[in-house]
Amino acid sequence: MMDRKMLNQLQQMQKKLMQAQEDLGKTLVEGSAGGGVIEVKMNGHREILSITIAPEAVDPNEIEMLQDLLMLAINDASKKAEELSNAKMGPLTGGLNIPGLF
């Protein structure tokens, strides 16, 4: 049976986890490729908020390069969002990967 002190600790941990999740949703990370000709902004939940492509990156004869740069920029932003999530949530969960939380 769970005692009152343990229940309070669990409730406080749950509150901190929920706050950290909310903070992640408000935190912006940016990824880029090609020296900044493509920029991707996403939040800590890895939701893409915007993609900016500089005009010089658009060449109808180089569509594959544009696709590669876009993929690199998205992966860069996603990696930064993952690192942010690990930094904020890791200390609260003790490194446990709780399904549905990340």
PDB file as gemmi writes it, atoms N, CA and C in Angstrom:
CRYST1    1.000    1.000    1.000  90.00  90.00  90.00 P 1                      
ATOM      1  N   MET A   1       0.848  -1.182   0.000  1.00  0.00           N  
ATOM      2  CA  MET A   1       0.000   0.000   0.000  1.00  0.00           C  
ATOM      3  C   MET A   1       0.890   1.241   0.000  1.00  0.00           C  
ATOM      4  N   MET A   2       0.493   2.212  -0.753  1.00  0.00           N  
ATOM      5  CA  MET A   2       1.259   3.433  -0.898  1.00  0.00           C  
ATOM      6  C   MET A   2       0.933   4.400   0.238  1.00  0.00           C  
ATOM      7  N   ASP A   3       1.957   4.899   0.910  1.00  0.00           N  
ATOM      8  CA  ASP A   3       1.677   5.848   1.987  1.00  0.00           C  
ATOM      9  C   ASP A   3       1.505   7.262   1.437  1.00  0.00           C  
ATOM     10  N   ARG A   4       1.053   8.150   2.270  1.00  0.00           N  
ATOM     11  CA  ARG A   4       0.745   9.522   1.861  1.00  0.00           C  
ATOM     12  C   ARG A   4       1.965  10.262   1.309  1.00  0.00           C  
ATOM     13  N   LYS A   5       3.120  10.074   1.961  1.00  0.00           N  
ATOM     14  CA  LYS A   5       4.345  10.753   1.520  1.00  0.00           C  
ATOM     15  C   LYS A   5       4.722  10.318   0.104  1.00  0.00           C  
ATOM     16  N   MET A   6       4.651   9.019  -0.150  1.00  0.00           N  
ATOM     17  CA  MET A   6       4.989   8.509  -1.477  1.00  0.00           C  
ATOM     18  C   MET A   6       3.996   9.018  -2.519  1.00  0.00           C  
ATOM     19  N   LEU A   7       2.726   9.055  -2.163  1.00  0.00           N  
ATOM     20  CA  LEU A   7       1.692   9.552  -3.070  1.00  0.00           C  
ATOM     21  C   LEU A   7       1.950  11.020  -3.409  1.00  0.00           C  
ATOM     22  N   ASN A   8       2.319  11.819  -2.401  1.00  0.00           N  
ATOM     23  CA  ASN A   8       2.630  13.235  -2.644  1.00  0.00           C  
ATOM     24  C   ASN A   8       3.837  13.386  -3.568  1.00  0.00           C  
ATOM     25  N   GLN A   9       4.852  12.542  -3.372  1.00  0.00           N  
ATOM     26  CA  GLN A   9       6.031  12.597  -4.224  1.00  0.00           C  
ATOM     27  C   GLN A   9       5.674  12.258  -5.672  1.00  0.00           C  
ATOM     28  N   LEU A  10       4.834  11.249  -5.843  1.00  0.00           N  
ATOM     29  CA  LEU A  10       4.419  10.877  -7.199  1.00  0.00           C  
ATOM     30  C   LEU A  10       3.609  11.999  -7.860  1.00  0.00           C  
ATOM     31  N   GLN A  11       2.756  12.635  -7.094  1.00  0.00           N  
ATOM     32  CA  GLN A  11       1.959  13.744  -7.630  1.00  0.00           C  
ATOM     33  C   GLN A  11       2.851  14.917  -8.025  1.00  0.00           C  
ATOM     34  N   GLN A  12       3.871  15.194  -7.204  1.00  0.00           N  
ATOM     35  CA  GLN A  12       4.799  16.282  -7.531  1.00  0.00           C  
ATOM     36  C   GLN A  12       5.602  15.949  -8.789  1.00  0.00           C  
ATOM     37  N   MET A  13       6.029  14.696  -8.911  1.00  0.00           N  
ATOM     38  CA  MET A  13       6.775  14.280 -10.093  1.00  0.00           C  
ATOM     39  C   MET A  13       5.889  14.387 -11.334  1.00  0.00           C  
ATOM     40  N   GLN A  14       4.648  13.969 -11.218  1.00  0.00           N  
ATOM     41  CA  GLN A  14       3.717  14.060 -12.343  1.00  0.00           C  
ATOM     42  C   GLN A  14       3.526  15.521 -12.750  1.00  0.00           C  
ATOM     43  N   LYS A  15       3.412  16.403 -11.786  1.00  0.00           N  
ATOM     44  CA  LYS A  15       3.243  17.833 -12.072  1.00  0.00           C  
ATOM     45  C   LYS A  15       4.474  18.381 -12.789  1.00  0.00           C  
ATOM     46  N   LYS A  16       5.666  17.988 -12.340  1.00  0.00           N  
ATOM     47  CA  LYS A  16       6.903  18.446 -12.990  1.00  0.00           C  
ATOM     48  C   LYS A  16       7.005  17.919 -14.414  1.00  0.00           C  
ATOM     49  N   LEU A  17       6.605  16.661 -14.617  1.00  0.00           N  
ATOM     50  CA  LEU A  17       6.638  16.084 -15.965  1.00  0.00           C  
ATOM     51  C   LEU A  17       5.684  16.818 -16.901  1.00  0.00           C  
ATOM     52  N   MET A  18       4.505  17.123 -16.402  1.00  0.00           N  
ATOM     53  CA  MET A  18       3.525  17.841 -17.227  1.00  0.00           C  
ATOM     54  C   MET A  18       4.031  19.239 -17.566  1.00  0.00           C  
ATOM     55  N   GLN A  19       4.677  19.905 -16.593  1.00  0.00           N  
ATOM     56  CA  GLN A  19       5.220  21.238 -16.841  1.00  0.00           C  
ATOM     57  C   GLN A  19       6.349  21.171 -17.857  1.00  0.00           C  
ATOM     58  N   ALA A  20       7.199  20.155 -17.731  1.00  0.00           N  
ATOM     59  CA  ALA A  20       8.311  19.995 -18.679  1.00  0.00           C  
ATOM     60  C   ALA A  20       7.770  19.742 -20.089  1.00  0.00           C  
ATOM     61  N   GLN A  21       6.723  18.933 -20.209  1.00  0.00           N  
ATOM     62  CA  GLN A  21       6.103  18.678 -21.511  1.00  0.00           C  
ATOM     63  C   GLN A  21       5.542  19.972 -22.102  1.00  0.00           C  
ATOM     64  N   GLU A  22       4.898  20.757 -21.264  1.00  0.00           N  
ATOM     65  CA  GLU A  22       4.345  22.035 -21.727  1.00  0.00           C  
ATOM     66  C   GLU A  22       5.465  22.969 -22.178  1.00  0.00           C  
ATOM     67  N   ASP A  23       6.548  23.000 -21.417  1.00  0.00           N  
ATOM     68  CA  ASP A  23       7.693  23.841 -21.778  1.00  0.00           C  
ATOM     69  C   ASP A  23       8.298  23.408 -23.115  1.00  0.00           C  
ATOM     70  N   LEU A  24       8.375  22.094 -23.336  1.00  0.00           N  
ATOM     71  CA  LEU A  24       8.920  21.590 -24.608  1.00  0.00           C  
ATOM     72  C   LEU A  24       8.074  22.076 -25.785  1.00  0.00           C  
ATOM     73  N   GLY A  25       6.778  22.091 -25.609  1.00  0.00           N  
ATOM     74  CA  GLY A  25       5.887  22.541 -26.682  1.00  0.00           C  
ATOM     75  C   GLY A  25       6.055  24.011 -27.019  1.00  0.00           C  
ATOM     76  N   LYS A  26       6.569  24.782 -26.057  1.00  0.00           N  
ATOM     77  CA  LYS A  26       6.756  26.218 -26.260  1.00  0.00           C  
ATOM     78  C   LYS A  26       8.179  26.582 -26.704  1.00  0.00           C  
ATOM     79  N   THR A  27       9.084  25.604 -26.620  1.00  0.00           N  
ATOM     80  CA  THR A  27      10.484  25.872 -26.942  1.00  0.00           C  
ATOM     81  C   THR A  27      10.757  25.635 -28.422  1.00  0.00           C  
ATOM     82  N   LEU A  28      11.442  26.583 -29.031  1.00  0.00           N  
ATOM     83  CA  LEU A  28      11.737  26.548 -30.463  1.00  0.00           C  
ATOM     84  C   LEU A  28      13.170  26.083 -30.690  1.00  0.00           C  
ATOM     85  N   VAL A  29      13.346  25.173 -31.643  1.00  0.00           N  
ATOM     86  CA  VAL A  29      14.689  24.781 -32.093  1.00  0.00           C  
ATOM     87  C   VAL A  29      14.742  25.022 -33.596  1.00  0.00           C  
ATOM     88  N   GLU A  30      15.949  25.261 -34.086  1.00  0.00           N  
ATOM     89  CA  GLU A  30      16.118  25.521 -35.506  1.00  0.00           C  
ATOM     90  C   GLU A  30      17.168  24.587 -36.083  1.00  0.00           C  
ATOM     91  N   GLY A  31      16.871  24.074 -37.254  1.00  0.00           N  
ATOM     92  CA  GLY A  31      17.833  23.277 -37.999  1.00  0.00           C  
ATOM     93  C   GLY A  31      18.089  23.961 -39.323  1.00  0.00           C  
ATOM     94  N   SER A  32      19.276  23.741 -39.885  1.00  0.00           N  
ATOM     95  CA  SER A  32      19.572  24.372 -41.166  1.00  0.00           C  
ATOM     96  C   SER A  32      20.479  23.475 -41.991  1.00  0.00           C  
ATOM     97  N   ALA A  33      20.557  23.800 -43.272  1.00  0.00           N  
ATOM     98  CA  ALA A  33      21.431  23.065 -44.192  1.00  0.00           C  
ATOM     99  C   ALA A  33      21.863  24.005 -45.293  1.00  0.00           C  
ATOM    100  N   GLY A  34      22.946  23.625 -45.964  1.00  0.00           N  
ATOM    101  CA  GLY A  34      23.444  24.417 -47.082  1.00  0.00           C  
ATOM    102  C   GLY A  34      23.903  25.796 -46.666  1.00  0.00           C  
ATOM    103  N   GLY A  35      24.483  25.889 -45.487  1.00  0.00           N  
ATOM    104  CA  GLY A  35      24.954  27.185 -45.021  1.00  0.00           C  
ATOM    105  C   GLY A  35      23.819  28.138 -44.674  1.00  0.00           C  
ATOM    106  N   GLY A  36      22.653  27.591 -44.370  1.00  0.00           N  
ATOM    107  CA  GLY A  36      21.520  28.419 -43.950  1.00  0.00           C  
ATOM    108  C   GLY A  36      20.540  28.745 -45.061  1.00  0.00           C  
ATOM    109  N   VAL A  37      20.723  28.181 -46.258  1.00  0.00           N  
ATOM    110  CA  VAL A  37      19.765  28.472 -47.333  1.00  0.00           C  
ATOM    111  C   VAL A  37      18.417  27.793 -47.073  1.00  0.00           C  
ATOM    112  N   ILE A  38      18.429  26.768 -46.221  1.00  0.00           N  
ATOM    113  CA  ILE A  38      17.180  26.138 -45.791  1.00  0.00           C  
ATOM    114  C   ILE A  38      17.187  26.103 -44.272  1.00  0.00           C  
ATOM    115  N   GLU A  39      16.102  26.596 -43.687  1.00  0.00           N  
ATOM    116  CA  GLU A  39      15.968  26.608 -42.233  1.00  0.00           C  
ATOM    117  C   GLU A  39      14.627  25.987 -41.860  1.00  0.00           C  
ATOM    118  N   VAL A  40      14.678  25.145 -40.829  1.00  0.00           N  
ATOM    119  CA  VAL A  40      13.469  24.492 -40.320  1.00  0.00           C  
ATOM    120  C   VAL A  40      13.340  24.843 -38.847  1.00  0.00           C  
ATOM    121  N   LYS A  41      12.148  25.295 -38.464  1.00  0.00           N  
ATOM    122  CA  LYS A  41      11.875  25.582 -37.058  1.00  0.00           C  
ATOM    123  C   LYS A  41      10.860  24.571 -36.571  1.00  0.00           C  
ATOM    124  N   MET A  42      11.150  24.003 -35.392  1.00  0.00           N  
ATOM    125  CA  MET A  42      10.190  23.079 -34.783  1.00  0.00           C  
ATOM    126  C   MET A  42      10.199  23.280 -33.285  1.00  0.00           C  
ATOM    127  N   ASN A  43       9.138  22.781 -32.649  1.00  0.00           N  
ATOM    128  CA  ASN A  43       9.094  22.891 -31.197  1.00  0.00           C  
ATOM    129  C   ASN A  43       9.682  21.633 -30.564  1.00  0.00           C  
ATOM    130  N   GLY A  44       9.725  21.615 -29.256  1.00  0.00           N  
ATOM    131  CA  GLY A  44      10.307  20.494 -28.537  1.00  0.00           C  
ATOM    132  C   GLY A  44       9.544  19.197 -28.677  1.00  0.00           C  
ATOM    133  N   HIS A  45       8.340  19.260 -29.232  1.00  0.00           N  
ATOM    134  CA  HIS A  45       7.563  18.051 -29.527  1.00  0.00           C  
ATOM    135  C   HIS A  45       7.817  17.562 -30.952  1.00  0.00           C  
ATOM    136  N   ARG A  46       8.794  18.183 -31.611  1.00  0.00           N  
ATOM    137  CA  ARG A  46       9.191  17.844 -32.986  1.00  0.00           C  
ATOM    138  C   ARG A  46       8.091  18.128 -34.006  1.00  0.00           C  
ATOM    139  N   GLU A  47       7.305  19.130 -33.734  1.00  0.00           N  
ATOM    140  CA  GLU A  47       6.299  19.577 -34.702  1.00  0.00           C  
ATOM    141  C   GLU A  47       6.923  20.705 -35.523  1.00  0.00           C  
ATOM    142  N   ILE A  48       6.944  20.555 -36.848  1.00  0.00           N  
ATOM    143  CA  ILE A  48       7.517  21.575 -37.709  1.00  0.00           C  
ATOM    144  C   ILE A  48       6.607  22.797 -37.696  1.00  0.00           C  
ATOM    145  N   LEU A  49       7.204  23.952 -37.401  1.00  0.00           N  
ATOM    146  CA  LEU A  49       6.448  25.201 -37.325  1.00  0.00           C  
ATOM    147  C   LEU A  49       6.619  26.030 -38.592  1.00  0.00           C  
ATOM    148  N   SER A  50       7.821  25.952 -39.179  1.00  0.00           N  
ATOM    149  CA  SER A  50       8.036  26.675 -40.433  1.00  0.00           C  
ATOM    150  C   SER A  50       9.250  26.119 -41.169  1.00  0.00           C  
ATOM    151  N   ILE A  51       9.233  26.334 -42.486  1.00  0.00           N  
ATOM    152  CA  ILE A  51      10.364  25.989 -43.347  1.00  0.00           C  
ATOM    153  C   ILE A  51      10.631  27.204 -44.229  1.00  0.00           C  
ATOM    154  N   THR A  52      11.888  27.647 -44.240  1.00  0.00           N  
ATOM    155  CA  THR A  52      12.276  28.784 -45.060  1.00  0.00           C  
ATOM    156  C   THR A  52      13.329  28.324 -46.071  1.00  0.00           C  
ATOM    157  N   ILE A  53      13.061  28.621 -47.341  1.00  0.00           N  
ATOM    158  CA  ILE A  53      13.996  28.257 -48.403  1.00  0.00           C  
ATOM    159  C   ILE A  53      14.429  29.538 -49.104  1.00  0.00           C  
ATOM    160  N   ALA A  54      15.728  29.802 -49.096  1.00  0.00           N  
ATOM    161  CA  ALA A  54      16.261  30.991 -49.776  1.00  0.00           C  
ATOM    162  C   ALA A  54      16.124  30.808 -51.290  1.00  0.00           C  
ATOM    163  N   PRO A  55      15.832  31.880 -52.012  1.00  0.00           N  
ATOM    164  CA  PRO A  55      15.644  31.779 -53.465  1.00  0.00           C  
ATOM    165  C   PRO A  55      16.824  31.126 -54.189  1.00  0.00           C  
ATOM    166  N   GLU A  56      18.045  31.378 -53.704  1.00  0.00           N  
ATOM    167  CA  GLU A  56      19.205  30.807 -54.391  1.00  0.00           C  
ATOM    168  C   GLU A  56      19.287  29.278 -54.251  1.00  0.00           C  
ATOM    169  N   ALA A  57      18.491  28.710 -53.347  1.00  0.00           N  
ATOM    170  CA  ALA A  57      18.493  27.252 -53.186  1.00  0.00           C  
ATOM    171  C   ALA A  57      17.567  26.568 -54.188  1.00  0.00           C  
ATOM    172  N   VAL A  58      16.757  27.376 -54.888  1.00  0.00           N  
ATOM    173  CA  VAL A  58      15.772  26.805 -55.805  1.00  0.00           C  
ATOM    174  C   VAL A  58      16.295  26.876 -57.242  1.00  0.00           C  
ATOM    175  N   ASP A  59      16.579  25.730 -57.770  1.00  0.00           N  
ATOM    176  CA  ASP A  59      17.022  25.614 -59.164  1.00  0.00           C  
ATOM    177  C   ASP A  59      16.271  24.420 -59.752  1.00  0.00           C  
ATOM    178  N   PRO A  60      15.421  24.643 -60.745  1.00  0.00           N  
ATOM    179  CA  PRO A  60      14.629  23.539 -61.301  1.00  0.00           C  
ATOM    180  C   PRO A  60      15.484  22.369 -61.790  1.00  0.00           C  
ATOM    181  N   ASN A  61      16.739  22.642 -62.099  1.00  0.00           N  
ATOM    182  CA  ASN A  61      17.621  21.570 -62.563  1.00  0.00           C  
ATOM    183  C   ASN A  61      18.310  20.830 -61.413  1.00  0.00           C  
ATOM    184  N   GLU A  62      18.114  21.325 -60.181  1.00  0.00           N  
ATOM    185  CA  GLU A  62      18.772  20.736 -59.006  1.00  0.00           C  
ATOM    186  C   GLU A  62      17.765  20.364 -57.920  1.00  0.00           C  
ATOM    187  N   ILE A  63      16.646  19.815 -58.322  1.00  0.00           N  
ATOM    188  CA  ILE A  63      15.596  19.469 -57.360  1.00  0.00           C  
ATOM    189  C   ILE A  63      16.095  18.451 -56.334  1.00  0.00           C  
ATOM    190  N   GLU A  64      16.898  17.500 -56.766  1.00  0.00           N  
ATOM    191  CA  GLU A  64      17.402  16.489 -55.822  1.00  0.00           C  
ATOM    192  C   GLU A  64      18.257  17.119 -54.728  1.00  0.00           C  
ATOM    193  N   MET A  65      19.057  18.121 -55.086  1.00  0.00           N  
ATOM    194  CA  MET A  65      19.869  18.793 -54.067  1.00  0.00           C  
ATOM    195  C   MET A  65      18.962  19.535 -53.080  1.00  0.00           C  
ATOM    196  N   LEU A  66      17.931  20.179 -53.580  1.00  0.00           N  
ATOM    197  CA  LEU A  66      16.986  20.871 -52.703  1.00  0.00           C  
ATOM    198  C   LEU A  66      16.327  19.874 -51.753  1.00  0.00           C  
ATOM    199  N   GLN A  67      15.929  18.731 -52.260  1.00  0.00           N  
ATOM    200  CA  GLN A  67      15.319  17.702 -51.417  1.00  0.00           C  
ATOM    201  C   GLN A  67      16.300  17.222 -50.351  1.00  0.00           C  
ATOM    202  N   ASP A  68      17.554  17.020 -50.742  1.00  0.00           N  
ATOM    203  CA  ASP A  68      18.572  16.578 -49.779  1.00  0.00           C  
ATOM    204  C   ASP A  68      18.799  17.633 -48.699  1.00  0.00           C  
ATOM    205  N   LEU A  69      18.879  18.894 -49.101  1.00  0.00           N  
ATOM    206  CA  LEU A  69      19.089  19.972 -48.124  1.00  0.00           C  
ATOM    207  C   LEU A  69      17.906  20.078 -47.164  1.00  0.00           C  
ATOM    208  N   LEU A  70      16.707  19.928 -47.696  1.00  0.00           N  
ATOM    209  CA  LEU A  70      15.509  19.982 -46.852  1.00  0.00           C  
ATOM    210  C   LEU A  70      15.522  18.840 -45.840  1.00  0.00           C  
ATOM    211  N   MET A  71      15.873  17.659 -46.293  1.00  0.00           N  
ATOM    212  CA  MET A  71      15.945  16.511 -45.392  1.00  0.00           C  
ATOM    213  C   MET A  71      17.002  16.744 -44.309  1.00  0.00           C  
ATOM    214  N   LEU A  72      18.158  17.277 -44.689  1.00  0.00           N  
ATOM    215  CA  LEU A  72      19.213  17.549 -43.708  1.00  0.00           C  
ATOM    216  C   LEU A  72      18.762  18.585 -42.676  1.00  0.00           C  
ATOM    217  N   ALA A  73      18.080  19.622 -43.127  1.00  0.00           N  
ATOM    218  CA  ALA A  73      17.617  20.667 -42.205  1.00  0.00           C  
ATOM    219  C   ALA A  73      16.576  20.112 -41.230  1.00  0.00           C  
ATOM    220  N   ILE A  74      15.663  19.286 -41.730  1.00  0.00           N  
ATOM    221  CA  ILE A  74      14.645  18.677 -40.857  1.00  0.00           C  
ATOM    222  C   ILE A  74      15.320  17.749 -39.848  1.00  0.00           C  
ATOM    223  N   ASN A  75      16.255  16.942 -40.304  1.00  0.00           N  
ATOM    224  CA  ASN A  75      16.960  16.043 -39.380  1.00  0.00           C  
ATOM    225  C   ASN A  75      17.760  16.816 -38.345  1.00  0.00           C  
ATOM    226  N   ASP A  76      18.365  17.921 -38.745  1.00  0.00           N  
ATOM    227  CA  ASP A  76      19.120  18.763 -37.812  1.00  0.00           C  
ATOM    228  C   ASP A  76      18.194  19.314 -36.720  1.00  0.00           C  
ATOM    229  N   ALA A  77      17.051  19.840 -37.124  1.00  0.00           N  
ATOM    230  CA  ALA A  77      16.097  20.379 -36.146  1.00  0.00           C  
ATOM    231  C   ALA A  77      15.551  19.269 -35.253  1.00  0.00           C  
ATOM    232  N   SER A  78      15.264  18.110 -35.832  1.00  0.00           N  
ATOM    233  CA  SER A  78      14.730  16.986 -35.056  1.00  0.00           C  
ATOM    234  C   SER A  78      15.738  16.514 -34.008  1.00  0.00           C  
ATOM    235  N   LYS A  79      17.008  16.470 -34.396  1.00  0.00           N  
ATOM    236  CA  LYS A  79      18.053  16.062 -33.455  1.00  0.00           C  
ATOM    237  C   LYS A  79      18.140  17.044 -32.295  1.00  0.00           C  
ATOM    238  N   LYS A  80      18.061  18.337 -32.600  1.00  0.00           N  
ATOM    239  CA  LYS A  80      18.117  19.354 -31.549  1.00  0.00           C  
ATOM    240  C   LYS A  80      16.899  19.253 -30.628  1.00  0.00           C  
ATOM    241  N   ALA A  81      15.727  18.966 -31.198  1.00  0.00           N  
ATOM    242  CA  ALA A  81      14.520  18.811 -30.379  1.00  0.00           C  
ATOM    243  C   ALA A  81      14.641  17.588 -29.476  1.00  0.00           C  
ATOM    244  N   GLU A  82      15.225  16.518 -29.997  1.00  0.00           N  
ATOM    245  CA  GLU A  82      15.417  15.310 -29.190  1.00  0.00           C  
ATOM    246  C   GLU A  82      16.388  15.585 -28.042  1.00  0.00           C  
ATOM    247  N   GLU A  83      17.476  16.293 -28.337  1.00  0.00           N  
ATOM    248  CA  GLU A  83      18.449  16.631 -27.290  1.00  0.00           C  
ATOM    249  C   GLU A  83      17.801  17.514 -26.225  1.00  0.00           C  
ATOM    250  N   LEU A  84      16.967  18.444 -26.666  1.00  0.00           N  
ATOM    251  CA  LEU A  84      16.261  19.313 -25.724  1.00  0.00           C  
ATOM    252  C   LEU A  84      15.340  18.483 -24.832  1.00  0.00           C  
ATOM    253  N   SER A  85      14.596  17.570 -25.442  1.00  0.00           N  
ATOM    254  CA  SER A  85      13.680  16.714 -24.688  1.00  0.00           C  
ATOM    255  C   SER A  85      14.440  15.859 -23.678  1.00  0.00           C  
ATOM    256  N   ASN A  86      15.553  15.285 -24.101  1.00  0.00           N  
ATOM    257  CA  ASN A  86      16.350  14.463 -23.183  1.00  0.00           C  
ATOM    258  C   ASN A  86      16.888  15.292 -22.023  1.00  0.00           C  
ATOM    259  N   ALA A  87      17.298  16.524 -22.319  1.00  0.00           N  
ATOM    260  CA  ALA A  87      17.837  17.395 -21.267  1.00  0.00           C  
ATOM    261  C   ALA A  87      16.766  17.784 -20.257  1.00  0.00           C  
ATOM    262  N   LYS A  88      15.546  18.019 -20.732  1.00  0.00           N  
ATOM    263  CA  LYS A  88      14.477  18.460 -19.823  1.00  0.00           C  
ATOM    264  C   LYS A  88      13.805  17.291 -19.102  1.00  0.00           C  
ATOM    265  N   MET A  89      13.601  16.184 -19.818  1.00  0.00           N  
ATOM    266  CA  MET A  89      12.839  15.087 -19.241  1.00  0.00           C  
ATOM    267  C   MET A  89      13.722  14.055 -18.538  1.00  0.00           C  
ATOM    268  N   GLY A  90      14.961  13.899 -18.993  1.00  0.00           N  
ATOM    269  CA  GLY A  90      15.839  12.885 -18.427  1.00  0.00           C  
ATOM    270  C   GLY A  90      16.003  12.972 -16.918  1.00  0.00           C  
ATOM    271  N   PRO A  91      16.288  14.161 -16.388  1.00  0.00           N  
ATOM    272  CA  PRO A  91      16.458  14.247 -14.937  1.00  0.00           C  
ATOM    273  C   PRO A  91      15.180  13.909 -14.157  1.00  0.00           C  
ATOM    274  N   LEU A  92      14.022  14.130 -14.767  1.00  0.00           N  
ATOM    275  CA  LEU A  92      12.759  13.861 -14.074  1.00  0.00           C  
ATOM    276  C   LEU A  92      12.400  12.377 -14.097  1.00  0.00           C  
ATOM    277  N   THR A  93      12.801  11.691 -15.153  1.00  0.00           N  
ATOM    278  CA  THR A  93      12.416  10.279 -15.277  1.00  0.00           C  
ATOM    279  C   THR A  93      13.553   9.333 -14.912  1.00  0.00           C  
ATOM    280  N   GLY A  94      14.708   9.879 -14.610  1.00  0.00           N  
ATOM    281  CA  GLY A  94      15.842   9.037 -14.263  1.00  0.00           C  
ATOM    282  C   GLY A  94      16.321   8.199 -15.431  1.00  0.00           C  
ATOM    283  N   GLY A  95      16.099   8.699 -16.637  1.00  0.00           N  
ATOM    284  CA  GLY A  95      16.541   7.993 -17.830  1.00  0.00           C  
ATOM    285  C   GLY A  95      15.556   6.950 -18.325  1.00  0.00           C  
ATOM    286  N   LEU A  96      14.426   6.781 -17.647  1.00  0.00           N  
ATOM    287  CA  LEU A  96      13.418   5.823 -18.100  1.00  0.00           C  
ATOM    288  C   LEU A  96      12.706   6.373 -19.321  1.00  0.00           C  
ATOM    289  N   ASN A  97      12.468   5.540 -20.288  1.00  0.00           N  
ATOM    290  CA  ASN A  97      11.703   5.931 -21.469  1.00  0.00           C  
ATOM    291  C   ASN A  97      10.262   5.524 -21.232  1.00  0.00           C  
ATOM    292  N   ILE A  98       9.443   6.481 -20.839  1.00  0.00           N  
ATOM    293  CA  ILE A  98       8.053   6.196 -20.511  1.00  0.00           C  
ATOM    294  C   ILE A  98       7.217   6.368 -21.774  1.00  0.00           C  
ATOM    295  N   PRO A  99       6.581   5.294 -22.259  1.00  0.00           N  
ATOM    296  CA  PRO A  99       5.803   5.369 -23.501  1.00  0.00           C  
ATOM    297  C   PRO A  99       4.740   6.469 -23.438  1.00  0.00           C  
ATOM    298  N   GLY A 100       4.650   7.188 -24.550  1.00  0.00           N  
ATOM    299  CA  GLY A 100       3.648   8.240 -24.644  1.00  0.00           C  
ATOM    300  C   GLY A 100       4.054   9.546 -24.004  1.00  0.00           C  
ATOM    301  N   LEU A 101       5.203   9.549 -23.355  1.00  0.00           N  
ATOM    302  CA  LEU A 101       5.643  10.761 -22.668  1.00  0.00           C  
ATOM    303  C   LEU A 101       6.578  11.579 -23.530  1.00  0.00           C  
ATOM    304  N   PHE A 102       7.301  10.955 -24.454  1.00  0.00           N  
ATOM    305  CA  PHE A 102       8.275  11.671 -25.271  1.00  0.00           C  
ATOM    306  C   PHE A 102       7.832  11.733 -26.691  1.00  0.00           C  
TER     307      PHE A 102                                                      
END                                                                             
